[in-house]
């Protein structure tokens, strides 16, 4: 059994995928299987789940139910990882198995996309650190209300217990709902500066 399954939704994203695949090849950690959910036929050394019709992110992410890994890492197809990110992420979740972890998301221009999600004063979800410079913010592990699905790490056991992502959310907020359901059951959701 592999330790980690990486699940990538690549619907209409063939131009973005090569950079992610290259970053995975450079990874210092290699005990993982790669599952790509795609609406096109692509080839490579990974498990491809071909879908006929785009039924939304949650639907595609739920193919993680076929994963063999003890832990699941959901990545968007335009994500790139540093070589030691997966190793650090797996070590972190091994020590914190009852936790959903969001890894730090940084745009290619160095500005932060997300250091985890919280609710603003009106109850709307917002991303911490969005638009800040990467070097100036987000350098501690902290509890958050939701993890962004673009870089979400969770145990397979918790994923199965929560019955995956709610497919009523076609595009967006499936990750927020997933996190809220975990919190409701007493699990933690945290941001980790790994990226």
C-alpha positions in Angstrom: 0.0 0.0 0.0 1.3 3.4 -0.9 1.4 6.1 1.8 -0.1 8.9 -0.3 -2.5 9.3 -3.2 -2.4 12.5 -5.1 -5.7 13.4 -6.9 -5.7 16.0 -9.6 -8.8 17.2 -11.5 -7.6 18.1 -15.0 -10.9 18.9 -16.8 -10.1 21.2 -19.7 -6.6 21.7 -18.3 -4.1 20.0 -20.5 -2.0 23.1 -20.8 -1.6 23.4 -17.1 -0.8 19.8 -16.2 2.8 19.5 -17.5 4.3 21.9 -14.9 2.6 20.0 -12.1 3.9 16.7 -13.4 7.4 18.1 -13.7 7.3 19.4 -10.1 6.1 15.9 -8.9 9.1 14.3 -10.8 11.4 16.6 -8.8 9.9 15.6 -5.5 12.2 14.1 -2.9 9.2 11.9 -1.8 8.1 9.1 -4.2 5.8 6.8 -2.2 2.7 8.0 -3.9 0.3 7.1 -6.6 -1.0 9.8 -8.9 -4.7 9.8 -10.0 -5.7 12.2 -12.7 -9.4 12.8 -13.4 -9.7 14.1 -16.9 -12.2 14.6 -19.8 -9.5 14.0 -22.4 -7.3 11.0 -23.1 -3.8 11.7 -21.9 -0.9 9.3 -21.2 1.7 8.9 -18.6 2.8 6.9 -15.6 -0.3 7.6 -13.5 -3.8 6.2 -13.1 -6.2 8.1 -15.4 -9.9 8.2 -14.7 -11.6 9.4 -17.9 -15.0 11.1 -17.5 -17.4 11.7 -20.4 -19.0 14.8 -19.0 -17.9 17.5 -16.5 -20.0 17.0 -13.5 -18.1 19.4 -11.3 -15.1 19.5 -9.0 -16.7 17.6 -6.1 -17.7 14.8 -8.4 -14.2 14.5 -9.8 -12.5 14.8 -6.4 -14.7 11.9 -5.1 -12.8 9.5 -7.4 -10.4 9.6 -4.4 -12.6 6.8 -3.1 -10.6 4.5 -5.4 -7.2 5.7 -4.0 -4.9 3.2 -2.3 -3.0 5.7 -0.1 -3.4 6.2 3.6 -3.5 9.9 2.9 -5.0 12.0 0.1 -3.5 15.1 -1.4 -5.9 17.1 -3.6 -4.1 19.4 -6.0 -5.3 21.7 -8.8 -3.7 21.0 -12.1 -2.0 24.4 -12.2 -0.2 23.8 -8.8 3.6 23.4 -8.6 5.3 22.0 -5.6 8.8 22.5 -4.2 10.9 19.3 -4.1 10.5 18.7 -0.3 6.8 19.7 0.0 5.3 16.3 -0.2 7.8 14.8 2.3 7.0 17.6 4.8 3.3 17.3 4.3 3.2 13.5 4.8 5.4 13.9 8.0 3.0 16.6 9.3 -0.2 14.6 8.7 1.3 11.5 10.2 1.7 13.4 13.4 -1.7 15.1 13.0 -4.0 12.4 11.4 -7.3 13.9 12.6 -6.6 17.1 10.7 -7.4 18.5 7.3 -4.3 20.5 6.1 -4.2 23.3 3.6 -0.8 23.9 2.1 0.4 27.4 1.3 -0.7 28.6 -2.1 1.4 31.2 -3.8 1.0 32.7 -7.3 3.9 32.6 -9.7 4.5 36.3 -9.1 5.2 35.6 -5.4 1.9 37.0 -4.1 -0.2 34.7 -1.8 -3.3 33.1 -3.0 -4.4 31.5 0.2 -3.1 30.7 3.7 -6.4 29.1 4.6 -10.0 30.2 4.8 -12.0 32.0 7.4 -15.3 33.9 7.5 -15.4 37.7 7.3 -17.6 39.8 9.6 -20.6 39.2 7.3 -20.1 35.5 7.2 -18.5 35.3 3.7 -15.5 33.0 3.1 -12.2 34.8 2.5 -8.7 33.6 1.9 -6.1 34.7 4.5 -3.1 36.5 3.1 -4.5 36.9 -0.4 -2.5 39.4 -2.3 0.3 39.7 0.3 3.9 39.0 -0.5 4.8 35.4 0.3 7.8 36.4 2.4 5.8 38.7 4.7 3.0 36.5 5.8 1.8 33.0 6.6 4.7 31.4 8.4 3.0 29.5 11.2 0.7 26.5 11.5 -2.7 27.8 12.6 -6.3 26.6 12.8 -8.6 27.8 10.0 -12.3 27.3 9.2 -11.7 25.7 5.8 -9.0 24.4 3.5 -8.9 25.3 -0.2 -9.2 22.2 -2.4 -6.4 23.4 -4.6 -4.0 21.9 -2.0 -5.9 19.9 0.6 -4.4 17.0 2.5 -6.5 14.6 4.5 -6.4 11.0 5.7 -8.3 8.5 3.6 -10.1 7.4 6.7 -11.5 10.8 7.4 -12.4 11.3 3.7 -14.3 8.0 3.7 -16.0 8.9 7.1 -17.1 12.3 5.6 -18.3 10.5 2.5 -16.2 12.7 0.3 -17.2 16.1 -1.2 -20.8 17.1 -1.6 -21.6 17.0 -5.3 -24.4 19.6 -4.8 -21.5 22.1 -5.1 -20.7 22.0 -8.8 -17.8 24.4 -8.8 -16.6 25.9 -5.6 -17.4 25.7 -1.9 -17.2 21.9 -1.9 -14.0 22.2 -0.1 -15.5 24.7 2.4 -18.4 22.3 3.0 -16.0 19.4 3.4 -14.0 21.3 6.0 -17.2 22.4 7.9 -18.4 18.8 8.1 -15.0 17.8 9.5 -15.1 20.5 12.1 -18.6 19.5 13.1 -17.3 16.0 13.9 -14.5 17.4 16.1 -11.7 17.3 13.6 -9.3 20.2 13.0 -8.6 22.1 9.9 -5.2 23.8 9.8 -3.0 25.9 7.5 0.5 24.7 7.2 3.2 26.9 5.5 4.4 23.9 3.4 4.0 24.5 -0.3 
